């Protein structure tokens, strides 16, 4: 299982995450559907390495409208995929 670091995210007009990115990496950009498949199959893990906070694993969540990607919640508001720059 490869550990991939995400530095940016693509978002649609509603602000939903549509892709994960790390400029210069061969796998980037990775669509939401492919990233979900990678995580669920155990092929790859996706992580965010925050500047002032511990790195955070990206997880798949089953929501009311389907599966989506998010980071684990903690006491900060910073480890959130929405906070990453657009790609």
Secondary structure, 3 states (H helix, E strand, C coil): CEEEECCEEEECCCCCEEEEECCCCCCCCEEHHHHHHHHHHCCEEEEECCCCCCCEEEEEEEECCEEEEEECCCCCCCCCHHHCEEC
